Amino acid sequence: MRRVLVTGGAGFAGQHLVEELSARGISTVATYYRTPPSQAVRRLAQDWFQCDIRDTVAMREVVAREKPEGIVHLAAMSVPREANAQPNEAIQTNVGGWLNVVDAVHRADLECRCILISSCQVYGHGVTGTAGFHEELPHQPYDTYGATRASAELLAQAYHRQHNADVLIARAFDHCGPRQGPHDFVSRLARQVARSIKSKAPAVVSVGDLDVQRDFTDVRDVVRAYADLLLHGESGRVYNVCSGVAVFLRDVVDLVRELTSSDFRVTADAHWTAGRQPQAIFGDPGYIRDTTGWSPEIPLIDTLSDTLYYWQERLDGDTESSQEKTAIYLS
């Protein structure tokens, strides 16, 4: 594959994916919405387009002009709390935006592999079993965000059946690492602890329920999975992208303590408990492993260390409001 379009290329996973594709010698073009990529990543893509994926005409023009052989669709309203608070915008972005992408490929009559990046939250409160959620389970989203992701998946499968579109779905579980914004548990925890170390003052970190379990994978492993699926995935199929390991959030906090030798206190705050989310969310990665040979390589302890370092480097000029200072929540 010689040319790939990455929508949402300036986002957390998007910038890492542009780096991964560049390292593999794949020419990349990318879109962004408001915030452009860092200068280092900007240089790695052949071109960047400021584009609203909800704009049907704009997406058709980009796809028709660039004629990519592959598209990885990352652009989305990806913070569940925000999507649930703005359901109309979430539907227009997560469902309508994806429709604009896949329909643009169909109308341009391109031979192009499209990967929809979806979310484990389509599983909702389904029964995980001892091996975790597997791809054959039905959609059971528990909120608007999960419903938009499930709806986009249904559109992907419909285009595959109706138009023989080369479409596949990657269901991402929790991923973390350097450059992640403060919307997710690991990154927000790392930022608060890094700040306490810099100020040499004990931190009090407010969290939700630490007795839930999540499946964490380093973002650099995740984008490697996306690249592998571009090259080796089976059209029309769904793939979990996850570690297959359920980790208590309390254990993540303990690992951060171990890494930093920081004596921060943790306090419970119901405000940061993420609604009706399941107690355990973890997936079965067997299918992607069998199809592509992919498996995670970066241990969680290394991910946490790199994320802490990232926030330590960014502390200068951080103007986070006092109200947000100790807030950590699941997304």
C-alpha positions as CSV (number, residue, x, y, z in Angstrom):
1,M,0.0,0.0,0.0
2,R,1.6,3.2,-1.2
3,R,-0.8,6.1,-0.1
4,V,-3.0,6.3,3.0
5,L,-5.4,9.0,4.2
6,V,-5.7,9.5,7.9
7,T,-8.7,11.4,9.1
8,G,-8.1,13.0,12.5
9,G,-4.4,12.9,11.9
10,A,-3.6,15.6,14.4
11,G,-5.2,13.8,17.3
12,F,-3.7,11.6,19.9
13,A,-3.7,8.3,18.0
14,G,-3.6,10.1,14.6
15,Q,-0.2,11.6,15.1
16,H,1.2,8.3,16.3
17,L,-0.3,6.6,13.3
18,V,1.3,9.1,10.9
19,E,4.6,8.3,12.5
20,E,4.0,4.5,12.2
21,L,3.1,4.7,8.5
22,S,6.0,7.0,7.8
23,A,8.4,4.5,9.4
24,R,7.0,1.8,7.2
25,G,7.6,3.9,4.1
26,I,4.0,4.5,3.4
27,S,3.1,8.0,2.0
28,T,0.5,9.7,4.1
29,V,-2.0,12.5,3.8
30,A,-4.1,13.6,6.7
31,T,-6.9,15.8,7.8
32,Y,-7.4,17.8,11.0
33,Y,-10.3,19.9,12.3
34,R,-9.2,22.7,14.5
35,T,-5.8,22.1,16.0
36,P,-3.0,21.4,13.5
37,P,-0.4,18.7,14.2
38,S,3.0,19.3,15.9
39,Q,5.7,20.5,13.5
40,A,7.5,17.2,13.9
41,V,4.5,15.2,12.7
42,R,3.5,17.7,10.1
43,R,6.7,17.0,8.2
44,L,6.1,13.3,8.1
45,A,2.9,13.5,6.0
46,Q,2.9,14.5,2.4
47,D,0.0,16.9,2.9
48,W,-2.4,18.1,5.5
49,F,-6.0,19.3,5.0
50,Q,-8.1,21.3,7.5
51,C,-11.4,19.6,7.0
52,D,-14.7,19.0,8.9
53,I,-15.6,15.4,8.3
54,R,-19.3,16.5,8.6
55,D,-18.8,18.5,5.3
56,T,-19.9,16.0,2.6
57,V,-18.6,18.1,-0.3
58,A,-15.2,18.6,1.4
59,M,-14.7,15.0,2.1
60,R,-15.6,14.0,-1.5
61,E,-13.1,16.6,-2.8
62,V,-10.3,15.3,-0.6
63,V,-10.9,11.6,-1.5
64,A,-11.3,12.3,-5.2
65,R,-8.2,14.4,-5.4
66,E,-5.9,12.3,-3.3
67,K,-7.1,8.9,-4.5
68,P,-5.8,7.0,-1.4
69,E,-5.3,3.2,-1.5
70,G,-6.2,3.1,2.2
71,I,-8.1,5.3,4.7
72,V,-7.9,5.0,8.5
73,H,-10.8,6.9,9.9
74,L,-9.9,8.3,13.3
75,A,-11.7,11.6,13.3
76,A,-14.6,11.5,15.8
77,M,-16.1,13.0,18.9
78,S,-14.2,10.5,21.0
79,V,-14.7,11.7,24.6
80,P,-17.8,9.9,25.8
81,R,-18.7,12.5,28.4
82,E,-18.7,15.2,25.7
83,A,-20.6,13.0,23.2
84,N,-23.3,12.2,25.8
85,A,-23.7,15.9,26.6
86,Q,-24.1,16.8,22.9
87,P,-25.9,13.9,21.3
88,N,-26.9,15.7,18.0
89,E,-23.3,16.7,17.4
90,A,-22.1,13.3,18.3
91,I,-24.4,11.6,15.8
92,Q,-23.5,14.1,13.1
93,T,-19.7,13.6,13.7
94,N,-19.4,9.9,14.6
95,V,-22.1,8.6,12.2
96,G,-22.4,11.3,9.5
97,G,-18.7,11.9,9.3
98,W,-18.0,8.2,8.7
99,L,-20.8,8.0,6.1
100,N,-19.2,10.9,4.3
101,V,-15.8,9.1,4.2
102,V,-17.0,5.7,3.0
103,D,-19.5,7.2,0.6
104,A,-16.8,9.5,-0.9
105,V,-14.8,6.4,-1.7
106,H,-17.8,4.7,-3.3
107,R,-18.6,7.7,-5.4
108,A,-15.0,8.1,-6.6
109,D,-15.0,4.4,-7.6
110,L,-11.7,3.8,-5.8
111,E,-10.1,0.6,-4.9
112,C,-9.4,1.7,-1.3
113,R,-9.4,-0.1,2.0
114,C,-11.3,1.8,4.7
115,I,-10.7,1.1,8.4
116,L,-13.4,2.5,10.8
117,I,-11.8,3.0,14.2
118,S,-14.6,2.1,16.6
119,S,-14.8,1.6,20.4
120,C,-15.2,-1.3,22.8
121,Q,-18.1,0.7,24.3
122,V,-20.4,-0.9,21.6
123,Y,-20.3,-4.0,23.8
124,G,-21.9,-2.2,26.7
125,H,-23.0,-4.5,29.5
126,G,-22.7,-7.7,27.5
127,V,-21.3,-10.8,29.1
128,T,-17.5,-10.8,28.7
129,G,-16.7,-14.4,29.7
130,T,-13.4,-15.4,31.0
131,A,-11.6,-14.4,27.8
132,G,-13.2,-10.9,27.5
133,F,-15.5,-9.4,24.9
134,H,-15.2,-11.1,21.5
135,E,-16.2,-9.7,18.1
136,E,-19.3,-11.9,17.6
137,L,-21.2,-10.4,20.6
138,P,-24.1,-8.2,19.7
139,H,-24.1,-4.4,20.2
140,Q,-25.4,-3.4,23.6
141,P,-24.2,0.2,24.1
142,Y,-25.2,1.8,27.4
143,D,-25.0,5.5,26.3
144,T,-25.2,7.9,23.4
145,Y,-21.5,7.6,22.7
146,G,-21.6,3.8,22.4
147,A,-24.7,4.1,20.2
148,T,-23.0,6.4,17.7
149,R,-20.1,4.0,17.5
150,A,-22.4,1.0,16.9
151,S,-24.4,2.9,14.3
152,A,-21.2,3.7,12.4
153,E,-20.3,0.0,12.5
154,L,-23.6,-0.9,11.0
155,L,-23.1,1.6,8.2
156,A,-19.7,0.1,7.5
157,Q,-21.1,-3.4,7.3
158,A,-23.9,-2.2,5.1
159,Y,-21.5,-0.6,2.6
160,H,-19.5,-3.8,2.5
161,R,-22.6,-5.9,1.7
162,Q,-24.4,-3.5,-0.6
163,H,-21.4,-2.1,-2.5
164,N,-18.7,-4.8,-1.9
165,A,-16.7,-2.0,-0.2
166,D,-13.3,-3.0,1.2
167,V,-14.2,-2.0,4.8
168,L,-13.2,-3.4,8.1
169,I,-13.7,-2.3,11.7
170,A,-11.1,-1.9,14.5
171,R,-12.7,-1.8,18.0
172,A,-10.2,0.0,20.2
173,F,-10.1,-0.6,23.9
174,D,-8.5,1.8,26.4
175,H,-5.2,3.1,25.0
176,C,-2.8,5.5,26.6
177,G,0.6,6.9,26.3
178,P,2.5,10.2,25.6
179,R,0.6,13.1,24.0
180,Q,-2.8,11.9,25.3
181,G,-5.0,14.8,26.4
182,P,-6.4,15.0,30.0
183,H,-9.6,13.2,29.2
184,D,-8.6,9.7,30.1
185,F,-7.7,8.2,33.4
186,V,-4.0,7.4,32.9
187,S,-3.1,10.7,31.3
188,R,-4.9,12.8,33.8
189,L,-3.4,10.8,36.7
190,A,0.1,11.2,35.3
191,R,-0.4,15.0,34.8
192,Q,-1.5,15.5,38.4
193,V,1.3,13.4,39.8
194,A,3.9,15.1,37.6
195,R,2.7,18.5,38.8
196,S,3.0,17.5,42.4
197,I,6.6,16.3,41.8
198,K,7.5,19.6,40.2
199,S,6.0,21.7,42.9
200,K,7.4,19.4,45.6
201,A,4.0,19.5,47.3
202,P,1.9,16.4,48.3
203,A,-0.9,15.9,45.8
204,V,-4.5,15.0,46.5
205,V,-5.9,13.3,43.5
206,S,-9.7,12.9,43.2
207,V,-10.9,9.9,41.3
208,G,-14.0,7.8,40.7
209,D,-14.3,4.1,41.3
210,L,-10.8,2.5,41.4
211,D,-12.3,-1.0,41.7
212,V,-13.3,-1.2,38.0
213,Q,-11.1,-3.1,35.5
214,R,-10.0,-1.9,32.1
215,D,-7.9,-3.2,29.3
216,F,-5.0,-0.8,28.6
217,T,-2.8,-0.9,25.5
218,D,0.0,1.5,24.6
219,V,-1.1,3.8,21.8
220,R,2.1,2.9,19.9
221,D,1.1,-0.7,19.9
222,V,-2.5,0.3,18.9
223,V,-1.4,2.2,15.8
224,R,0.9,-0.7,14.8
225,A,-2.3,-2.8,14.8
226,Y,-4.1,-0.3,12.6
227,A,-1.2,-0.4,10.1
228,D,-1.2,-4.2,10.2
229,L,-4.9,-4.3,9.5
230,L,-4.4,-2.0,6.5
231,L,-2.0,-4.6,5.0
232,H,-3.4,-7.9,6.2
233,G,-6.9,-7.5,7.6
234,E,-9.9,-9.3,6.1
235,S,-12.5,-7.2,4.5
236,G,-15.9,-7.0,6.2
237,R,-14.5,-8.2,9.6
238,V,-14.4,-6.7,13.0
239,Y,-11.2,-6.8,15.1
240,N,-10.7,-6.1,18.8
241,V,-7.5,-4.0,19.4
242,C,-6.6,-4.7,23.0
243,S,-4.3,-6.5,25.3
244,G,-6.7,-9.1,26.7
245,V,-5.7,-8.2,30.2
246,A,-8.1,-6.7,32.8
247,V,-6.3,-4.2,35.1
248,F,-7.9,-2.7,38.2
249,L,-7.5,1.1,38.2
250,R,-6.3,0.8,41.8
251,D,-3.3,-1.2,40.5
252,V,-2.6,1.6,37.9
253,V,-2.4,4.1,40.8
254,D,0.0,1.8,42.7
255,L,2.2,1.5,39.7
256,V,2.5,5.2,39.4
257,R,3.4,5.4,43.1
258,E,6.0,2.8,42.5
259,L,7.5,4.7,39.5
260,T,7.6,8.1,41.2
261,S,8.0,7.2,44.9
262,S,5.4,10.0,45.3
263,D,3.3,10.1,48.4
264,F,0.1,11.4,46.8
265,R,-3.3,10.8,48.4
266,V,-6.3,9.5,46.6
267,T,-9.8,10.7,47.4
268,A,-13.1,9.3,46.0
269,D,-15.4,11.7,44.2
270,A,-18.6,10.4,42.8
271,H,-18.5,13.2,40.2
272,W,-15.8,11.4,38.3
273,T,-17.4,8.0,38.3
274,A,-18.4,7.3,34.7
275,G,-22.1,6.6,35.0
276,R,-23.3,3.1,34.3
277,Q,-20.2,1.7,32.8
278,P,-19.5,-2.0,33.3
279,Q,-17.2,-3.0,36.2
280,A,-14.9,-4.9,33.8
281,I,-14.1,-4.0,30.2
282,F,-11.5,-6.2,28.5
283,G,-11.3,-7.9,25.1
284,D,-10.3,-11.1,23.4
285,P,-7.5,-10.2,20.9
286,G,-7.3,-13.6,19.4
287,Y,-8.7,-12.8,16.0
288,I,-6.3,-9.9,15.2
289,R,-3.4,-12.0,16.5
290,D,-4.4,-15.0,14.3
291,T,-5.0,-12.8,11.2
292,T,-2.1,-10.4,11.4
293,G,0.3,-11.7,14.0
294,W,-0.1,-8.5,16.0
295,S,0.2,-8.5,19.8
296,P,1.1,-5.7,22.2
297,E,4.8,-5.3,23.0
298,I,5.0,-2.3,25.4
299,P,4.4,-3.2,29.1
300,L,2.0,-1.0,31.0
301,I,4.8,0.1,33.4
302,D,6.7,1.6,30.4
303,T,3.6,3.3,29.1
304,L,3.0,4.9,32.5
305,S,6.7,6.0,32.7
306,D,6.6,7.6,29.2
307,T,3.3,9.3,30.0
308,L,4.7,10.8,33.2
309,Y,7.7,12.0,31.4
310,Y,5.6,13.6,28.7
311,W,3.6,15.6,31.3
312,Q,6.8,16.6,33.2
313,E,8.1,18.0,29.9
314,R,4.8,20.0,29.4
315,L,4.3,21.4,32.8
316,D,5.7,24.8,32.0
317,G,2.9,27.0,30.7
318,D,0.2,24.7,31.9
319,T,-2.7,26.9,33.0
320,E,-5.2,24.3,34.0
321,S,-8.0,25.9,36.1
322,S,-8.1,25.2,39.8
323,Q,-11.5,23.4,39.3
324,E,-9.9,20.9,37.0
325,K,-6.7,20.5,38.9
326,T,-7.3,17.2,40.5
327,A,-10.1,15.8,38.4
328,I,-9.6,12.3,36.9
329,Y,-12.3,10.4,35.1
330,L,-12.8,7.5,32.8
331,S,-13.6,8.1,29.2
